[in-house]
């Protein structure tokens, strides 16, 4: 398998990582305003898992190399967004 065959799975993994991280960040922010925050927590978790697992399954195409490239992209995007979103000033 050529290295160029792993670029698309890597990019898809980055998109899935960005989706996961932004959705999680948004859900945590919304939980403070909800009277039943567990609806937001479980609903967001279910949405994130369905989208990410379906995305990995589709991009993998039965090849472990593609899955590994997608996972690397996922982790990289997640790390970038955690560092960016985690730097917001805290209010008391």
C-alpha positions in Angstrom: 0.0 0.0 0.0 1.4 3.4 -1.1 1.7 6.3 1.3 -0.6 8.3 -1.0 -3.4 5.8 -0.3 -3.3 6.8 3.4 -3.8 10.6 2.9 -7.6 10.4 2.5 -8.1 8.2 5.6 -5.8 10.6 7.6 -7.8 13.6 6.5 -11.1 11.8 7.2 -9.7 10.9 10.6 -8.9 14.6 11.3 -12.4 15.6 10.3 -13.9 12.9 12.6 -11.6 14.1 15.4 -12.6 17.7 14.9 -16.3 16.7 14.9 -15.9 14.6 18.1 -14.0 17.3 20.0 -16.2 20.2 19.0 -19.3 18.3 19.7 -18.0 17.2 23.1 -16.9 20.8 24.0 -20.4 22.1 22.9 -22.2 19.5 25.0 -20.2 20.3 28.1 -20.9 24.0 27.7 -24.7 23.2 27.2 -24.9 21.0 30.3 -24.6 23.9 32.7 -27.7 25.5 31.3 -29.9 22.4 31.2 -32.3 21.2 34.0 -31.5 17.6 33.0 -27.9 17.6 31.8 -27.7 13.9 31.4 -29.9 14.1 28.3 -27.3 16.3 26.7 -24.5 14.1 27.9 -26.0 10.8 26.6 -27.5 12.3 23.5 -24.2 13.9 22.5 -22.3 10.7 23.4 -24.6 8.6 21.2 -24.3 11.0 18.3 -20.5 11.2 18.5 -20.1 7.4 18.7 -22.4 6.7 15.8 -20.8 9.2 13.5 -17.2 8.4 14.5 -17.6 4.6 14.4 -19.5 4.8 11.0 -16.8 7.1 9.6 -14.0 4.8 10.7 -15.8 1.8 9.3 -16.4 3.4 6.0 -12.9 4.8 5.6 -11.2 1.6 6.7 -12.6 -0.5 3.8 -11.2 -3.7 5.4 -7.6 -2.4 5.5 -6.0 -2.0 8.9 -3.5 0.5 7.4 -6.3 2.9 6.5 -7.8 2.6 10.0 -4.4 3.3 11.6 -4.0 6.4 9.4 -7.6 7.6 10.3 -6.8 7.1 14.0 -3.6 9.1 13.7 -5.6 11.9 12.1 -8.3 11.7 14.8 -5.8 11.9 17.6 -3.9 14.8 16.0 -7.1 16.8 15.4 -8.3 16.1 18.9 -5.0 17.3 20.4 -5.0 20.4 18.4 -8.6 21.3 19.3 -8.1 20.4 23.0 -5.2 22.8 23.2 -7.0 25.6 21.3 -10.4 25.2 23.1 -8.8 24.6 26.5 -7.0 28.0 26.4 -10.1 30.1 26.9 -10.0 32.3 30.0 -11.8 30.9 33.0 -14.5 32.9 34.7 -15.4 32.6 38.3 
